[in-house]
């Protein structure tokens, strides 16, 4: 079962993926949408595409996914995705032959992300693969906050 952990930092969400399989990908995508309901459609699609590729890679090449973490920045609008897995092997983008049904995931991530990279997890072992996806003006602008003064009676 997928469980959602509350994170103490506002704008941050963590989804535990331990003991899950690639069949959890639709649930993970639904979770991303619930966490980030106010993203513009194009930005949301890019975030979903990158998250799906990173989590799928963790299942297929990373020995299993541990968790996915999202950070949402508002000014400027951006989302950072981090996916932890159990393998220390570094992922690599590769160019596939036309007939190959797989092997394009990191190229897809590279196409939608401003940056992506990998860092080792020294405490738990394994690694974290991350991607930073900017909005580039595709999200609705946040409504300005209106301050109201209380009347003194």
PyMOL commands that set and color helices and strands:
alter all, ss='L'
color gray80, all
select helices_A, chain A and resi 22-35+41-60+105-112
alter helices_A, ss='H'
color red, helices_A
select strands_A, chain A and resi 3-6+12-16+65-73+78-85+115-120+127-134
alter strands_A, ss='S'
color yellow, strands_A
deselect
rebuild
show_as cartoon
